[in-house]
Amino acid sequence: MQKLDNTFLDFQYLTYRMIEPIFDPLKFSMSFIRYIQYAVDILKYLSMAGSERLSVINLYPKIHERSAETYFDRHYFYQDIWAGRKIFASNTPHHYDVGSLISLIGHLTTFTKVTFIDIRPLHAKLKNLDSRKGDILHLPFKDNSLLSLSCLHVAEHIGLGRYGDRLDPNGTLKACRELARVLRPQGKLYFSLPLGKSRVCFNAHRIHTVEQILEYFKDLHLIELSGVDDKGNYHEHINRKLFEKANYACGLFIFTKN
């Protein structure tokens, strides 16, 4: 019975994932109640002393943002804090990043020069930012040339076409090998992606085991493994066995080249 229940839930999640890009049934189901509350708030606001005149043309309903807690993506939140702290502590004069969140890139520019590479270049003007269009499978750098390099929650997407890249079943493997190629001896690579049972969730991402990632970076030396478990708890310097039964965890790796 439990197996049948799980199968039914999996089918429900699949159905939602297939429909959501066009139409979000969860938001739609709550819209009626929330629009009523929106109308009530308008009337209540207008009845208050000192309220401004509201023009219909300027109405801007935001009805899905009331929550008991502030939502945050635990993978990205913890990984960016982890990476920012590690890179700051390294005191590197020039850091290179491939495709990570631009919010992290912006913070890194507050204390070091950053060269950011992405197939979708970042058109922002900051003092310490050099943004270039580039492909993680063909990085525009010589072998053994970069002392400080990061690629966070990126490699799992490569080869699935999600961001306009070419389809390639070996995309993640090739991306890892390319990152290893450009890393300078004694340099540091800050790397992350989802960990769990090995599988492809097309075209969102792949999920890997720790062993797969260590094999992909077989020419590098692992100096730290931290991460976020399935429950969203952050762990630093953890045993890889924590991820053996994971479903969708986040591994935070630091590699160096001997």
HELIX and SHEET records of a PDB file:
HELIX    1   1 GLN A    2  ILE A   19  1                                  18    
HELIX    2   2 PRO A   25  LEU A   46  1                                  22    
HELIX    3   3 VAL A   56  ASN A   58  5                                   3    
HELIX    4   4 ARG A   74  SER A   90  1                                  17    
HELIX    5   5 ILE A  102  LEU A  108  1                                   7    
HELIX    6   6 ALA A  155  HIS A  157  5                                   3    
HELIX    7   7 GLY A  171  VAL A  182  1                                  12    
HELIX    8   8 VAL A  210  TYR A  216  1                                   7    
HELIX    9   9 ARG A  240  PHE A  243  5                                   4    
SHEET    1   A 8 LEU A 129  LYS A 133  0                                        
SHEET    2   A 8 LYS A 113  ASP A 118  1                                        
SHEET    3   A 8 HIS A  94  VAL A  98  1                                        
SHEET    4   A 8 LEU A 146  LEU A 152  1                                        
SHEET    5   A 8 LEU A 183  LEU A 195  1                                        
SHEET    6   A 8 ALA A 249  THR A 256 -1                                        
SHEET    7   A 8 HIS A 221  VAL A 228 -1                                        
SHEET    8   A 8 TYR A 234  HIS A 235 -1                                        
SHEET    1   B 2 ARG A 199  CYS A 201  0                                        
SHEET    2   B 2 HIS A 205  ILE A 207 -1                                        
END                                                                             
